[in-house]
Each structure stands twice: as structure tokens, then as C-alpha cells.
Amino acid sequence: MLKTIIAREFLNNILNLRFMVGLVLCIIVTIACIMILVHDYRQELADYNLRVNLQDEFLDNYATHNRLFWLIPRQKPPERFRPLIIGISGDENVESFDNNPLPILFPPLDFLFIVTIIMSLLALLFSYDAVTGERQRGTLRLVISNSISRTTILFGKFVGGTASLLIPFILSLLVGVLYISVNPAIQWDGSAWAELVLLTAASITFITLFYLLGLMVSTFSRYSATSILNCLFLWVLLILVIPNVCPYVSAQLYRIPSPKVIGMQEKEFKYNSLRKMNQLSEEIVKRFKSNYGKPFYELESMEFGGLRGECSPANLKAAQQRADADPEFKAMMNAFREDLREATQPIWRSITEIEGKLWEDVNTKAAAQTRLAKNLACISPFANLAYIARDMTGTGLRSLEYFAHTQGEYRSQFRKYAEKKMDDEREKNPAFRGESFLDLRNRPHFVFKEESLRGKLNAVLPYWGILVLFNVVFFAAAFAGFMRYDVR
């Protein structure tokens, strides 16, 4: 009897107009979305290869030791899942918002949008009248009167309805993946295809969640019109309201001073410290005038030889020549330099420490605020699937952190290599300087490798578990509602 109920629910859905509308909508949107994203990916890949080639050419022909810090490769290749998921872009700043606000104001059209928006609405559209519709038509009373357990009826509706709902999703995804696989610019390895399978499984978990949500509402509603309104209200709450409200709630619980306020505090402390430093310097100048007299006045006329700050090249050269010609004058300059260093160095150190503490406190609070917002957003299935999709495919914050880690390891390797080359060149040529050409043609090249599949899976399992828990809760609620359902 279970098979009969499943087949009946499946056929009722696929013969309905909403099935054809959903199928056509999914295929058209998926193909259009992937075609656009593949085109963007090819452009980004070409731009990345051009930047890498230009940098390699510059390192081969114009590298010097003084330029090594900003010559170290730092480009991140476009994500291999860019044809499916846009992910998080580091370019979404104020300037890009002024130039083109649409990508920030509206969610990007990608695979994640198709699953979280289109498929979740289709799931509710398929399930909102699964029970109330049959009750209004009178067929539910006939089915229950045939001694069929309500558990069998509910489970059969869930399996048959979900199977019919997943047909548009699977077909549209297969068409999109086929387009990706025949595109020569996209080269996916075995781990990428495994990530796609896991992403598909997580997406199916999300879709069944919303089908069960509609089924649950249907068991508690007396009329189909009431059921669809309740479903839409819950959809807005779970998809739109909760993910967008959580950052504001987190911001109220973890208040972070604005960068403007921190900058003002930093500027005020630095101003007071520099004023104190200037007072100490003036006291040292008065003491040296009293002790040395005319020689020190002569040094003062040369802008202190650059010992108290900026100095013209002419005065700097004159002070150096005067010191080379007169040992006593040189000793006075060295004593003056040492006294200034002892007086000012602690102040400079305190400035650095205070500035570091101010921004460290801001960063700590910002990290806590982000964690809280992320955890609160897990109340929404949308947020959980977004974390799964982006972390699994390497298009989210975790990927940026992993890239920074791998880039740091390469920087350390590159610096060691460059320093050894510098030492070798100095041994060969004593006149070698920091601005001299440094041959780096046999340098180690940066090759970005994706994080292991196991590491990504371990990161997304908690969010996937929450989606499974949502499924269990909604099915249990639907079961409880159906058990108390009055068919009269």
C-alpha cells in the first residue's frame, strides 16, 4: 500500500501544471546562470594568467632585493566552482558599491540562489495542499477509512512528493554540469566532482526540509488558502528575515567602536606623546647648549645634522664633514644622538603598543561579533546551506583564510630563497647592493592547491547536521499534526 500511495502522490504532482512550470523555470534559469558565470570565469582566468605572466616577466628581468616585499606573488586564482557559485568577493567595498550597487543590493544569480530561493518556493508550492487539498476534496477520508495507517499515508506523501520535486532540480543540474564539462576552460579533478556530489546531497537535504515544512503546515491548516499564506510567512521569516536580522542583533550585543573613533583616539594619544617627546628634546637641547656652547650652536645651525628630524641634504653633509674633521664635535653629536634615543625611544614604543592594543581590541570584538552573527544565523536553513556551499566549494571566508595561510608559507619560502641568493651574490661581488639586479629565474613558483576534501567536509558537517535536524523536527511536527487531524 505504501508503494501505491507514493506512486499516486508522484503522478498527481508530475501531471500538475506547477510541475511543468517548475521544470521549465529551473532549466532556463540554471542554463542562463551557468552560461553567464562560465563567461565571467573565463575572463577572470584570462586576467589572472595575464597578471601572473607579467609578474613572472618582471621578476625575471627587473628583480632587486629592495623590491622583494611587493614582488612576492599574491594573486589568488579564480575559484574552480565560480561557474556555479559566485561566493564572497573582496571587491565589495564602498567604491565598487558606488560604481555598481546591484550586486550588493540583490543576491547574485547562481546555484545557491536557485536552490535557496527557487527550489524552496517550489517545495512549498508542491506540499502546501498535500493534506488540506485532499481533505477539502474529500479523498482523505476515503483513504483513511480503508484501514491504512496515517503513518503510511504521511510517509508515502513525503516520498512521492519529494521524488517529483527533485526531478526539475536534478534535470536542470545535469544540464548545467554537462555544459560545464564540455567547456575546455574548466578543468575539474576528482575532488571537484566529489565536492559537487556532496553539494548536491546537501542541497537535496535543504529542499526536503522545505517540502516537510509545507507538509507540516498543511497538516495544521484547515484550508489550502490558509496553508499557502502560512508557508509564505515562514519562508520569508527563514530565508529573508533571520539571516539579515542576525548581524544587527550581534552588533547590539558586541558593540565595536567605529574606525573613526579609534582613529581619533589614536591621533590624540600620538599628539600628546609627540608633544611630550618634543618637550624632552627641548630640555636635552638646553642642557647641551649649556654644556658645549658654541659647537652645539653650530650643530643647531645645521638643523642638528638630522638628529632631531628632517634635515636638508646640504646641512646633513656639512654636519657629517664637520664631525669627520673634529673628533670632539663628533663625540658631541654621538652623545646628543644617544640622549635623544634614550628619551624618545620609550615614547615611540608606547605609541606602537597603544596603537596595537587599540586595533587588537577592535579586531577581537569584530571577530566575536562575526562568530555570534554566524551562529545566530544558523537558525535559518538558508544560512546553513550557504555555509556548506561556500566552504565546500572554496568560495567563502574559509577559502580566503586558507589562501592567506598557503600564501604565508610561500612567502616564507620565497624570502629564504631570495636571502640566500642575495648572500651568494654578495660573496661573488662585494659591490652588490640592494638596488642591484637579482637573478630569480630558478625561484620556487607559487601554485595554489585547494584544501583537502576531508578538511572541507569536517568544516561543513555541523551545518549539514543542523539541516538534517530541521528535517527531523518538521517531519515529527507533521506527524504529530496528522495524528490529531480531524477528517470530518
N, C-alpha and C positions, 0 to 999 in steps of 0.2 A: 504493500500500500504506500510505503514511503516513496518508492520509485514513481508511482502514479502521481502522487502529489507534486514531486519535483518536476516531472515531465509536464504536468498541467500548468504549473506556475511558469516554467520556462517558455512553453508555447504561447501562453497568454501574453507574456512580455514581448517576445520577438515578433508577434503578429500585431502588436500595437504600434500606432503611429509614432509614439515617443521613441521607440527603439530605432526606427529608421532615421528620425531626426537626430538622435544621439550619435548614431553610426556615421552619418554624413558629416555632422559637425566635428566629431573627433578626427576623422580622416583629413578633412580640409584644413582644420586648424593645425594639426600636427605636421602635415606636409609643408604648409606655408611657413610655419615656425621654424622647422628644421632647415628648410632651404635658405631662409634669411640668416639663420645662425651659422650655417656652414659657410655662406659667403663672407660673413663677418670674421669667422675663424680663419679662413684662407688669407684675408687681408692682414689680420693680426699676426699670423705666422710669417707672412712675407715681410712685414715690418720688423718683426723680431729678428729674422735671419739677416736683414739688412743692417740692423744695429750691431749685431754680433760680428758680422763681417767687417764693418767699419772700425769697430773697436780692435779686432784682431789685426787689421792692417795698421792701425795707429801704433799698437804695441810692438809690432814687428819692425816699424821704421822710425818711431819717434819716442820710444820709451826712455824716461830718465828716472833716477831714484827719487827726485823731488815730486814727481807726478804719480808715484805708485799708489797713493791713497785713493785718488779719484779715478785711477785707471783700472782698479780691480773690477772684474766683470760683476755686474749686479742685476742684469736683466733676468726677469722670470719669464719662461716661455708661456705661451697661451695654454690654458688648461685643455687637456685632451677631450674632456667632456663639454667643452664650450659649445659644440653643435647641439647639445641637448639642454644644458643648464648654464645660464649666464653667470650666476654666482655673485660674489662680492667684488666690486671694483674699487681700487684705491683712488680712482679719479673722481669719485662722487664727493666733490668739495664745493665750496661756495662758488668758485669760478666756473666749474662745469655746470652748476645749477643756473647761474646767470645765462650761460650760453644756450643750454637746452634743459629746461626743467622737467620735461615729460618723463624721462627715465627714472627720475627720483619721485615724482608725484604719483606715478602709476606703476604697478608691478610689471616687471618685464614679461613678455610673452615667451615662455619656454616650457619645457617639460613639467617643471614644478607648477607652473600656472595651470597647465592642462589638468593635472591630477587634483590639485587642491581646490580649484575653482570649478572647472567644467565637470569633472568626474564626480565631485562631491555633490553638486547640484543634480546631476543625472541620477545618482544613487538615491537621493531623497525623492526625486520625481518617480523613480521606479517603485519605491517602497511606501510612500506616504498613505496609499489606499490599499495596501496588501491585505489588511484585516477589515478596516472600516468600509472599503468598497464592497467586499463580499457580504458584509453584514447588511449594508443598505440594499443590495440586490437580493438578499435572502438565501444566497447559496451557502453561507457559512453555517446556518442552522442545519441544512441538509447534510453537510459534510460531517458535522459533529454528531448528528443523530445516527450515523452509520457505524457507531461504536469505534471510531478512530480516535485515538488519544490526542489530546491537544498538543502534547509534546511532539508527536509525529507531524502534526499539521504545521506547527510553527517551524520546526526544523526543515521540513520539506519546502516551505515558503522561502526560508533563508537560503537554502542551497540552490533551488531553482531560480530565484530572483537574482542571486549573486552571479550565477553562471551566465544568465542572459545579459547582465550588466557588464560583465568583463569582456564580452565579445567585442564591442566597439573599442574598448581600451586596448586589448591585445592586438586586434587587427591594425589599428592606427599606429601602434608602437612598432609592429613588424614592418609596416610600410616605411616608417621613418628610419628604422635601423637598416633596412635594405638600401635606402638612399645613401645612408652614411657609409655602409660597407663598400659600395661601388665607387665612392669618391676617392680618387688617388691621393688627395691631400691629407686624408685622415687615415692614420696607421695605428690601429688598436692592437695591443698584445693580449695574451690570455688573461692577465689580471684585469684589464679594462673590461673584457667581456664578462668576467666573473662579477665585477662591480655592477655592471648593467643588470645581470640576473638578480643580484641582491637588491638593487634599487627597485626593480620591477616587483619583487616579492614584498618589499616594504610599502610600495605604492598600492598593491592589492590589499594589504592589511589596512591601509588608510581608507580605501574605497569600501571595503566590507564594513568598516567602522560606521561610515555614514549610512550605509544600507540598513545596518542594525539600528541606528538612531531613528531612521524613518519608520522602521518596523516597530520599534518601541513606542514612538509617538502614536502610531496607528492603533496599537492595542489599547492605549489610554484615551483615544478620541472616539466620539460617537459618530461624527460626520467627517467626510473626506475634506470638506472645505476648512473645518477647524484643524484637521490634521496637517494640511499643507501650510496653513498660517503658522502653526506651532513649529513645524520643521524649518520654515524660513527664518523664524525668530531665532531658533537655536543655531542655525547656520551662520547668521550674522554675528551672533554672540561668540561662537567658537572660531570663526575664520577671520572676522574683521575687528571685533571689539577687543577681545582679550589680548591678542598679540600686540595691538597698538597701545593699549592702556598700561600694560606691564612696565614699559620703560618709564612712564610718568610716575607710577607708584614707586618704583625703585628709586627714582630721583628724589622723591619726597622722603624716603627712609634713609638714603645715603646722600646727603647734600654735599655737593662739591663746589668749592669757590670757583668763580669764573676765572679764566686765564687773565682777564683784565685786572681783577682784584689781586691775583697773585703777582702780576707784573708790577702793580703799584706798590705792593709790599716789598717786593724785591728791589725796586728802584729807590724806595725810601730808605731801606736799610743800607743799600750801597752808597747813597748820597751821604748819610750820616757817617758811614765808615770812611769814605774818602775825605770828608771834612776833618775827621779825627786824624787821619793819616797826614793830611796837609798841615795840621797844627803841630804834629810831632816833627814833621820835616822842617818847619819853620824854627822850631826850638833847636834842632840839630844845626841848622844854618847859623843861627845866632851864636851858638856855642863855638862853632868852627871859626866864625869871624873874630870872636874874642880871643881864641887861642892862636890863630895863624895870621890874622891881619891881612896885609897886602896880598900875599899869594892867594889867599882864598877869595879876596875881592876880584882878583884877576880870573880865577876859575868861574866866579859868578858872572863876569862879563862874557864868558864863553858859553853861557847857558848851562853851566855846571858840567860841560862835556857830555851832556846826555844822561847824566846820572839821576836827574830828577824828572825825567820825562823826555818829550820831544826836543830835538836839537837839530839845528841846520847842519848840513854836511861840512860847511866851511868851519864852523865852531867846533864840530866834532874832530875834524882833522887837526885844528890848531891846538886843542887840548891834548890830543894824543902826542903831537910833536913836542909840546911843552913838557909833557910827562917823560918822554923818552930822553929829553935833553937835561932834565933836572930830577935826580933821584928823590930829593926831598918833596918836590911838587908831586911826584908820582906816589910817594908814601902818603901824602895828604889826601890825594884822590882815592887811594885804596881804603884809607881809614874812613873817609866820608862815605864811600860806597858801602862799607861794612856796617857802619852805624845806620845808614838808611835801610839796609836789608834787614837788620835786626829789629828795627822799629816798624817797618811796613809789612814784613812777611807774615807775622801773625794775623794782621788785619786782612790781608789778601786771603789767607787760609780760612778765616772766619766767614768772609764773603762767599767763598766757594762752598763751604759747609752749609751755610744757611740757605743759599740758593738751591743746593742739592736736596736739603730736607724739605723745603717748601714744595718742590716739584715731585719729590718722592711721596710726600703725603697726598698730593693730588692724584698721582698715578695709582697709589694704593686704594684710595677711595673710589677712583674711577673703575678699577678692576673689580672691587667689591660690588659696586653698583651694577656693572655689567653681568656679573655672576648671578646676582639676585634677580635682575630682569630676565635673564635666560631661564632661571629655574621657575620663576613665576609663569613665564610664557608656556612652560610645559603643560599647563592646564589646558592649553589649546592643542588639538591634534595637528593643526596647521604648523605650529612651531616645531613639534617633534619631527614631522616629515621633512621640514625644511632643514633641520639639523642633520637628519640622516642623509638626505640627498646631497647636501653640500659637503659634509665631512666625508661621505663615502666616495664621492667623485672628485674630491680635491678642488672644490670651487668655493670653499668657505674660509672662515677665520683660521681654522686648524691648518689649512694648506698654507696660508700666509706665514703662520708661525713655523711650520715645518720648513718652508723655503728659507726663512731667516736663519734657522738653525743650520741647514746644509750650506748656506752661503757663508755663514760664520766659520764653519770648518774649512771651506775652500779658501777663505781669506787668510786664515792662519797658515795653511799650506802654501799659498801663493807668497805670503810675506817671507816665510822661511826660505823659499826658493830664491826670491829676489835679494834677500840679505846675503845669502851665500854667493850669488852672482856678483853682488857688489864687493864682497870681500875678495873674491877671486880677481876681479878687475883691479882692485887696489894693489894686490900683490904683483900683478903684471905691470901696472902703470901707476907709480906713486902720484902722478899729477892728476889722477882721476878724481872728479868732483861730482857733487850731487846733480848738477845740471848736465853732465856728460851723458852721451848715448849709452844705453844699457841693452845689450843683446838678450832678448827674451823669447827668441823664436822656438826654443825647445821647452817652453814653460808648460806646466800642467794646465789643461783646459777644463773649464767648469762645465760639467754635464749634470743637469738636474734629473734626479731619479725620484719617481713617485714613492710615497710612503707605502710600506708593505700592506697587503690586503688584511693581514691579521691585525695590524695596528689600527687601521681604519674601522674594522669590524668591532674591535673592542671598544672603540670610542662611541659607536652608534648603538650598540646593544641596549644601553639603558633607555634611550629614546624609543627604540623599537619595542622594548618591553612595555613602555607606557602605552603605545598604540595597541598592543595585544590586550593590555588591561582594560582599555576603553572598550574593546570588542567584547570582552567577558562581561563587563558591567552592563553594557547596553543589551546584550543577549539575556542576561539574568533579569534585567528590568522588563524586557519584552516578554519573557517567560512568565514573570510574576503578573504582569498586566493581562496576559492572555488567559492565565489560570482563573483570574477573577472576572473575566469578560462575560457579560450577560448578553446572550444572543437574542433575547426577546426584544 
